[in-house]
Amino acid sequence: MKRFVLSALTAMSLGLASLAPSHAADIHEHTIKFASQNNKGHPQVIGMQKFADLVAEKSGNKIRVRLFPGGVLGGDLETVSALQGGTIEATVLNSGILQAQVKDFAAYDFPFLFNGDKEVDALVDGPFGQTLHQKLLNKGLVGVAYFDLGFRNITNGKHPINKPEDIAGLKLRVIQSPIYVDVFKALGANPTPLAWPEVYNALEQGAVDGQENPFTVILNAKFDEVQKYLAVTRHIYNPQSVIFSKKFWDTLTPDEQKLLRDAAVEAAVYQRQVSRDAASKALETLKQHGMQVTEMSPEDMDKMRAMVKPVVDKYAQEVGEASIQSMYSELDKIRQQKQ
């Protein structure tokens, strides 16, 4: 009997030993092109580097992630198209831009939706955020995690913005997303969609008066060189989707897919903290660089909310009642848990 047990244990050990190399072989050599619009040193790119380091560590350097920051592979819309075609493997971009693929993503760009960072994290990491990423599969994209970009604020080279009326007439660059155009039309501005690589030159040459972005982006893009005025409006919060080409993803083994997904989630936790720590420092640096910073009164902020409410109502109908109700229901639960 003992001899049988020992033989069985030996056989199991040999079986497990023989499985180990086979399991390890499920991680193959790959090179991933990971594109973004922000420049080196921005929290977004720091998060991308963290992801690259984690993938190298977890794969034993079999999977290599090459970073392409600064929009060198094209604007966001071009990059998404390249992912769908399989010529680029991964990117990270404002989640709202993905409404061109799945209309529900427009909900992330609703103005004045979130009261703080923790609400965003709870929503995107919860059922609502995960469901939206799942809907990308039919569009040739795979959503694996959410990075942070932060609250958006307005800069311009014409005059300080002290009240909503000061926005009227400004030609502002906005991201290539319909809701941004409608939000700034509602505020009286002349919104001009431009791909990211074109923005600095457009500001420098006066083709547009201003733009809107989080503090870290404003600093990283050196907009303080060509913009004098910064208004702290915090009008839209940007979660960012880390997405892969489904054509590439489908070539991976289950172990490789899990490795990349786990690395993305781990990198996201790190990146969010880096991004939020950097935001307050960026604002102080922009002030030191000579930007004139203004903030509106609570009454004026309420006025802005009222001005953009028709836009929210319009897109709530376009996104669909079920999705919007799901989002607001989750936000209500999140807020109740905070109390």
N, C-alpha and C positions, 0 to 999 in steps of 0.2 A: 504494500500500500504506500509506504513512504517513498519507494522507488518511483511509483506512478505519480505521486504528488510532485516529487522533485522533477520528474521528466516533464510534467505538465507546466510547472513554473518555468522550467528552462525553455520550453517551447514558447511560452507566452513572452518571456524575456527576449528570445530571439525574434519573435514576431514583432514586438514593439521596436526592437532595434532596427529591424528591417524596414519598419514603417517610417522611422525618423528621417532617413535620407529621402524617401519618397515624398514625405510631407514638405521637407525643406525644398525639394525640387519644384514645389508649386509656386515658388517665388522665382521669377525669371528676370532676365536682363531687360530693362525698359528705360527709355529716356522720355521725360515728360516736359513739354514746353508749357510754362505757367505764365500767363500774360496778365498785365494790369495797366491801369492808366496812370497811377501815381508814381512819383520818382523814388529812387533809392533813398532810404532814410525815413520815409513816411511809415506810420504804424501799419498800414496795409501791407507794405513790402516787407516790413519786419516780421509780420505774421506769415507771409509767404516763405520767408527764409526759415522760420521756425518749422513750418510744414516740411520744407525740403530737408532740414536736418533730421527731423523725426523719421521721415521716410528712409533716409540713408541708414539711420541707426536700426530701424525695425527690419529693413530688408538686407542687412549686411552689405550695404552699398551696391546691391544689385539693381535697385531702382534709383535713377538719378533724376532730380528735378532741376531744370534750368529755368531761371527767372528772366522774364522779359518785361521789366517795368517801364514806366514813362510813355506808354502808348506806342511803343516801337513796332508792334505787330498790328496796329490799326486802332480805331476807336472801338467803343464797346459793342456797337451793333455789328461792325465788321468782324470782331472777335467771336461773337456768338455764332455768326454765320460760319466762321472757320471751324468752330467746335462741331457744329452740326455736320460739316463736310469732312471732319476728321483730320484736318491739317494742323490744328492746334489741339492739345490734349486737355488744357485746363485754364480757367480764368477766375478772377474774383471781381465782382462788379456790384453796383447798387441794385438791390433786389427789385426795386420798382421798374427798372429798365426791362425786366423779364415779362412785363405785361404785354409786350409785343408778341410773346410766345403763349402766355397763359394770362388771361385778363385779370384773374384774381390777384396777381402781384401788384396791381394798381393800388390795392388797399394799403400797402406799406407807405405809399406816398401821400396818403391823406394828411393835409396840414393839421398841425396841433393835435395829433393823435395820441402821442405818448407824454406822460408826465415825468419820465425819467428812464435811466438806463435799465434799471431792474425790471421795469415793465416790458421793455423790448426783449430782454433775454428770456423772460418767462414765456412770452408769446412765440418767439421764433423757435425756441427749443421745445415747445409744447406741441400739441396736436395740430394747431393751425399752421405753424411754420413748417412742420414736417409734411403735412398734407400738400402744401403748395409745392414743395420740392418734388414730391412724388408725381405731381401733375406734369412735371417737365419731361418725364420719361418718354411720353408720346411725341415730344418735340425734339428728340435726339439729344437730350441733355440729362445729366445726372447731378442733382444737388446733394452735397455731402455735409455742409456746415454753413454757419453764418458768422462772418466777421463783423466788426463795428467800424463805422465811419463817423458817426456822431450827428449832432444837430447842425443844420445848415443856417448860415447867416449871410447877409447881403453886403457886398462891397460895391463901391462905384467911385468914379473920378470926378464927378460933377459937384456934389454938395452933401452935407451931412443929412442923414435920415433920422429925424427926431419924432416924426409922426407918420401915420400911414399915407397922408397926402404927399409926403416928400418922395414917395416911390413913383408917383404918377409921372408918366412921360419918359422915364429912364429906359434906355434900350439895354436889357439885361440878357446875357447869355444864360440859357438853361440847358439841362441835359436833354437828350433826344427822347423825350417822354411826353405824351399828350397832356397829362395832368399838370405838369410843371408849366406848360404853356397857358393852360386855362387858369391856374392859380394866379399867375402874374398878370394875366389880362384882367382878372377880377380885382387885382390891386392897382390897376391903372397903368401898369408898365407896358413896355413893348418887348415881349419875350422873343428871344432869338435862339433857336436850337443850334448848337455847334458841337462837333466832335471834340473831345478833350484836347488832342494835339494842336488844335487851331486856336485855343482860347487865349493864351498869353499874347500872341501876335495881334489878335483882334482887339485886345485891351490896349496894347501898346500903341497901335495905329489909330485907335479911336473908332474902330468899326462898331464896337459896342461900348456902352458906358460903364458897364459893371457886370457882375456875376454873383452867384450864391453858392456857398460851400461851407463845410465845417472849418474851424480854425486851423486844424492841422494841414488841410489841403491848401488853404490860402497861403500858409507859411511855406509849405513844401514846394508849391508852384511858383513862389516868389512874386505873388501878385501885389505884395506891398511895394514892389518896385514900380508898378504901373497903376496903382489904386491908392487913393488917399483916405477914403472914408469907409468905415466898417460899422454896420448896424447889427447889434446882437438881437436877432429876431427869433432864432430857434424855431423856425416855421415848419420844418420837416426833419424828421429823424431818418437816417439811412442805415438800416441793416444791409449787409453785403452778403451775397450768395457766392459760395465757393462751388463752382460747377465743373463737371468733366464732360468731355465728348462721349456720348453713348457708344459711338462707333469704336472708340478706343476702349471704353469700359468693358464692352462685351468681349473684347479679346483677352481680358484678364481672368485669371483663376479666382475662385471664391476667396482664397487666402489673400491674394493680391488686392482684391476689392476691399476686404475687411481691413487690411493694413492701411490702405489709403484713406478709408473712411475714418478709422480710429485716429490716424495722424492728423486729419483735418479737424476733427472735434477737439483733440488735445491742443492743437495750434490755435483754435478759435478762443479757447479759454484764456490762453496767454495773450493773444492779440488784443482781445477786448480790454484787458487791464492796461496794456501798453498804450492803446489808443486813448483811453480815458485819462490816464495820467498825463499824456502828451497834450491834450486839448487845453487845459488851463495854462500850461507852460507856453503853448503856442500863442495864446491870446496876449500874455504878458510880453512876449517877444515882438509881436506885431505892434504893440503900443510903443515899445522901445525903438522900433524901426520907424516910428513917426506916423503911424496910422491914427486917425482921429476916431475914437470908438464912442458910439452913442447907444443908449438903451431907451426903449419906449416905456411909458407909464403903463400900469396894469389896465387902465381904461382904454388906452390906445391899442394894446394887445387884444383886448376884447373886441374892439372895433375891427381889427384885422380878421379875427375869427368870424365875425358876422359877414364881412365882405367875401370870404371864401366859402361860406357855408353852401351856397348854390352849387359850387364846384364839387364839394363832398357829396351832396345829394345826387348830382348827375352821375358821378362815378360809382356811387353805391348801387344805382340802378343798373349800370353797365356791368359791374362785377357780378351782381346777382345777389338777391336777398339772402339766400341760404349761407353763402360765404361770409357776407358782411355780418349777419346775425351771429355766426360762429365766432368771428373775430371779436365783436363787442361783448359777447357772452364770456369768452375767455378773459378779456380785459377786466370785466366786472369781477370775476372770480379772483383774479390776481390782486385787484385792489382791495377786495374784502379780506384776503389773506394777510395783506400788509397792515390792516387795522388792528 
